Amino acid sequence: MGEALQAFLNESRIKGDVQAFQIKEAWESIMGKTVARYTDTIKIFGDRLIVSTSVGPLKNELRFQKESIIKRVNEAMGAEIVKEVIIQ
């Protein structure tokens, strides 16, 4: 059953939504409480992770940490899901 569900998700359009939900659930443990508190939205489009925040200094800090975010998210998810991070 689990394999069938995974195969369905891999072929469906909701895969990005499910992955975004999983990342949102783990975001605090991935990036820490402060970053999680001020993160507005997290979305996935293909292999792009889009992180939105309205806090200017946090945007700048996250832009400098893009490679680290990619590495941390992929490690937390156990697969290479994210190849690019876009900070808005």
N, CA, C and O of each residue as an XYZ file, in Angstrom:
352
protein
N       0.824     -1.190      0.000
C       0.000      0.000      0.000
C       0.868      1.254      0.000
O       0.605      2.193     -0.751
N       1.897      1.270      0.836
C       2.783      2.427      0.904
C       3.497      2.672     -0.408
O       3.651      3.819     -0.828
N       3.931      1.612     -1.058
C       4.609      1.750     -2.344
C       3.660      2.265     -3.415
O       4.049      3.073     -4.258
N       2.421      1.800     -3.384
C       1.428      2.258     -4.357
C       1.133      3.743     -4.159
O       1.015      4.492     -5.130
N       1.013      4.166     -2.901
C       0.771      5.576     -2.611
C       1.952      6.422     -3.060
O       1.763      7.490     -3.643
N       3.165      5.956     -2.796
C       4.363      6.686     -3.219
C       4.423      6.789     -4.741
O       4.772      7.843     -5.272
N       4.089      5.716     -5.444
C       4.089      5.742     -6.907
C       3.055      6.736     -7.427
O       3.315      7.469     -8.381
N       1.875      6.757     -6.794
C       0.840      7.713     -7.179
C       1.321      9.148     -6.986
O       1.161      9.987     -7.873
N       1.911      9.428     -5.824
C       2.394     10.781     -5.536
C       3.468     11.217     -6.523
O       3.506     12.376     -6.936
N       4.339     10.286     -6.899
C       5.412     10.612     -7.842
C       4.864     11.013     -9.208
O       5.494     11.794     -9.921
N       3.704     10.490     -9.577
C       3.113     10.770    -10.881
C       2.071     11.890    -10.843
O       1.678     12.393    -11.896
N       1.625     12.283     -9.675
C       0.529     13.254     -9.594
C       1.025     14.682     -9.441
O       2.206     14.929     -9.199
N       0.091     15.613     -9.589
C       0.403     17.032     -9.446
C       0.446     17.471     -7.990
O       0.941     18.560     -7.697
N      -0.054     16.661     -7.079
C      -0.068     17.058     -5.670
C       1.239     16.743     -4.960
O       1.391     17.036     -3.774
N       2.167     16.157     -5.668
C       3.454     15.801     -5.069
C       4.130     17.013     -4.429
O       4.621     16.917     -3.304
N       4.165     18.149     -5.123
C       4.785     19.363     -4.596
C       4.096     19.849     -3.339
O       4.753     20.312     -2.406
N       2.765     19.746     -3.306
C       2.017     20.161     -2.118
C       2.338     19.278     -0.925
O       2.492     19.768      0.194
N       2.439     17.986     -1.160
C       2.767     17.054     -0.083
C       4.183     17.318      0.421
O       4.417     17.331      1.630
N       5.117     17.527     -0.486
C       6.494     17.811     -0.089
C       6.589     19.136      0.661
O       7.320     19.239      1.646
N       5.856     20.149      0.203
C       5.856     21.440      0.898
C       5.311     21.271      2.312
O       5.834     21.866      3.254
N       4.270     20.469      2.463
C       3.711     20.217      3.786
C       4.734     19.528      4.685
O       4.883     19.887      5.853
N       5.432     18.545      4.142
C       6.456     17.832      4.921
C       7.576     18.783      5.342
O       8.057     18.716      6.473
N       7.985     19.658      4.442
C       9.044     20.613      4.765
C       8.550     21.610      5.813
O       9.287     21.950      6.738
N       7.302     22.082      5.675
C       6.742     22.999      6.670
C       6.733     22.362      8.059
O       7.048     23.017      9.053
N       6.376     21.105      8.117
C       6.330     20.393      9.392
C       7.717     20.289     10.032
O       7.841     20.311     11.257
N       8.745     20.176      9.212
C      10.111     20.015      9.720
C      10.906     21.316      9.713
O      12.062     21.326     10.137
N      10.315     22.415      9.242
C      11.047     23.675      9.040
C      11.724     24.164     10.311
O      12.870     24.613     10.261
N      11.036     24.086     11.459
C      11.635     24.562     12.704
C      12.868     23.752     13.072
O      13.875     24.313     13.504
N      12.797     22.449     12.905
C      13.970     21.625     13.229
C      15.084     21.797     12.198
O      16.259     21.615     12.516
N      14.719     22.147     10.967
C      15.716     22.358      9.918
C      16.429     23.692     10.096
O      17.656     23.758     10.019
N      15.656     24.769     10.338
C      16.212     26.124     10.328
C      16.245     26.815     11.687
O      16.892     27.852     11.833
N      15.567     26.264     12.670
C      15.556     26.876     13.989
C      14.264     27.639     14.261
O      13.518     27.974     13.342
N      14.017     27.907     15.538
C      12.766     28.532     15.963
C      12.587     29.943     15.414
O      11.497     30.298     14.967
N      13.635     30.745     15.443
C      13.513     32.136     15.012
C      13.166     32.232     13.533
O      12.258     32.972     13.152
N      13.875     31.498     12.710
C      13.596     31.515     11.269
C      12.185     30.997     11.015
O      11.445     31.587     10.227
N      11.808     29.914     11.664
C      10.478     29.343     11.477
C       9.382     30.328     11.883
O       8.352     30.425     11.217
N       9.603     31.040     12.954
C       8.601     31.986     13.454
C       8.328     33.101     12.438
O       7.191     33.555     12.312
N       9.348     33.537     11.726
C       9.194     34.656     10.807
C       9.076     34.249      9.340
O       9.110     35.105      8.456
N       8.939     32.963      9.080
C       8.703     32.478      7.723
C       7.203     32.525      7.458
O       6.417     31.948      8.209
N       6.808     33.211      6.390
C       5.390     33.345      6.069
C       4.857     32.133      5.308
O       3.869     31.530      5.729
N       5.490     31.769      4.203
C       5.036     30.624      3.417
C       6.219     29.837      2.878
O       7.322     30.353      2.698
N       5.938     28.559      2.629
C       6.913     27.660      2.003
C       6.165     26.930      0.895
O       5.121     26.324      1.134
N       6.707     26.993     -0.318
C       6.085     26.324     -1.464
C       7.158     25.578     -2.240
O       8.343     25.906     -2.172
N       6.715     24.566     -2.979
C       7.621     23.815     -3.852
C       7.031     23.823     -5.260
O       5.865     23.480     -5.455
N       7.836     24.211     -6.229
C       7.480     24.114     -7.630
C       8.605     23.354     -8.317
O       9.705     23.877     -8.497
N       8.319     22.127     -8.692
C       9.356     21.282     -9.273
C      10.434     21.020     -8.234
O      10.160     20.439     -7.184
N      11.666     21.448     -8.525
C      12.765     21.263     -7.573
C      13.162     22.583     -6.920
O      14.264     22.712     -6.386
N      12.251     23.569     -6.967
C      12.502     24.886     -6.365
C      11.727     25.032     -5.061
O      10.524     24.776     -5.004
N      12.428     25.441     -4.031
C      11.814     25.748     -2.741
C      11.677     27.258     -2.660
O      12.663     27.986     -2.778
N      10.451     27.728     -2.459
C      10.193     29.164     -2.374
C       9.818     29.487     -0.939
O       8.830     28.981     -0.407
N      10.627     30.340     -0.324
C      10.436     30.720      1.075
C      10.110     32.208      1.110
O      10.857     33.023      0.568
N       8.997     32.561      1.747
C       8.579     33.957      1.846
C       8.644     34.430      3.286
O       8.246     33.721      4.211
N       9.150     35.637      3.457
C       9.166     36.292      4.757
C       9.038     37.792      4.538
O       9.483     38.321      3.519
N       8.424     38.474      5.502
C       8.278     39.927      5.389
C       9.345     40.663      6.193
O       9.312     41.889      6.299
N      10.285     39.920      6.757
C      11.343     40.500      7.582
C      12.593     40.684      6.715
O      13.234     39.712      6.314
N      12.924     41.944      6.435
C      14.045     42.272      5.542
C      15.377     41.650      5.931
O      16.015     41.018      5.090
N      15.824     41.808      7.185
C      17.115     41.218      7.564
C      17.128     39.686      7.432
O      18.155     39.097      7.095
N      15.995     39.056      7.696
C      15.918     37.598      7.546
C      16.031     37.204      6.078
O      16.681     36.211      5.751
N      15.403     37.975      5.191
C      15.529     37.706      3.752
C      16.998     37.710      3.337
O      17.457     36.810      2.635
N      17.726     38.729      3.777
C      19.143     38.817      3.424
C      19.928     37.639      3.969
O      20.755     37.062      3.264
N      19.678     37.281      5.209
C      20.381     36.149      5.824
C      20.089     34.850      5.078
O      20.998     34.062      4.819
N      18.818     34.628      4.732
C      18.446     33.411      4.014
C      19.063     33.379      2.618
O      19.410     32.304      2.128
N      19.203     34.507      1.985
C      19.837     34.553      0.654
C      21.296     34.096      0.720
O      21.792     33.448     -0.201
N      21.972     34.439      1.808
C      23.359     34.002      1.981
C      23.457     32.512      2.311
O      24.507     31.902      2.109
N      22.374     31.927      2.817
C      22.388     30.541      3.264
C      21.728     29.568      2.282
O      21.401     28.447      2.670
N      21.528     29.958      1.048
C      20.787     29.117      0.099
C      21.360     27.703     -0.008
O      20.613     26.726      0.060
N      22.660     27.588     -0.173
C      23.270     26.248     -0.310
C      23.061     25.420      0.956
O      22.794     24.221      0.883
N      23.182     26.050      2.090
C      22.975     25.364      3.361
C      21.516     24.922      3.514
O      21.249     23.834      4.023
N      20.584     25.754      3.079
C      19.159     25.408      3.151
C      18.874     24.197      2.276
O      18.171     23.277      2.693
N      19.417     24.194      1.067
C      19.229     23.055      0.160
C      19.724     21.779      0.825
O      19.021     20.769      0.850
N      20.931     21.830      1.360
C      21.527     20.658      1.998
C      20.689     20.186      3.194
O      20.406     18.994      3.320
N      20.295     21.109      4.064
C      19.528     20.758      5.262
C      18.165     20.164      4.922
O      17.755     19.163      5.509
N      17.460     20.789      3.965
C      16.130     20.297      3.589
C      16.229     18.905      2.976
O      15.458     18.014      3.331
N      17.168     18.716      2.063
C      17.320     17.408      1.432
C      17.704     16.331      2.446
O      17.218     15.203      2.365
N      18.570     16.671      3.399
C      18.922     15.709      4.442
C      17.717     15.373      5.305
O      17.499     14.210      5.643
N      16.935     16.384      5.663
C      15.756     16.154      6.510
C      14.695     15.319      5.792
O      13.999     14.524      6.423
N      14.571     15.497      4.484
C      13.565     14.761      3.719
C      14.065     13.390      3.252
O      13.277     12.555      2.809
N      15.361     13.169      3.353
C      15.917     11.875      2.968
C      15.984     11.659      1.468
O      16.126     10.525      1.012
N      15.885     12.727      0.701
C      15.960     12.634     -0.757
C      16.345     13.997     -1.313
O      16.209     15.018     -0.637
N      16.824     14.003     -2.544
C      17.183     15.266     -3.187
C      15.929     15.868     -3.809
O      15.633     15.661     -4.986
N      15.208     16.612     -2.997
C      13.955     17.236     -3.423
C      14.219     18.635     -3.970
O      13.644     19.033     -4.983
N      15.093     19.378     -3.294
C      15.325     20.790     -3.600
C      16.689     20.969     -4.276
O      17.708     20.461     -3.806
N      16.678     21.700     -5.384
C      17.929     22.032     -6.070
C      18.171     23.540     -6.107
O      19.285     23.997     -6.361
N      17.101     24.308     -5.847
C      17.211     25.762     -5.886
C      16.307     26.354     -4.805
O      15.217     25.841     -4.552
N      16.758     27.422     -4.178
C      15.976     28.125     -3.160
C      15.743     29.547     -3.643
O      16.671     30.236     -4.068
N      14.499     29.968     -3.570
C      14.128     31.332     -3.932
C      13.563     31.979     -2.673
O      12.641     31.456     -2.048
N      14.137     33.136     -2.310
C      13.702     33.862     -1.123
C      12.890     35.062     -1.590
O      13.347     35.854     -2.413
N      11.682     35.184     -1.053
C      10.815     36.315     -1.426
C      10.509     37.142     -0.208
O       9.795     38.140     -0.302
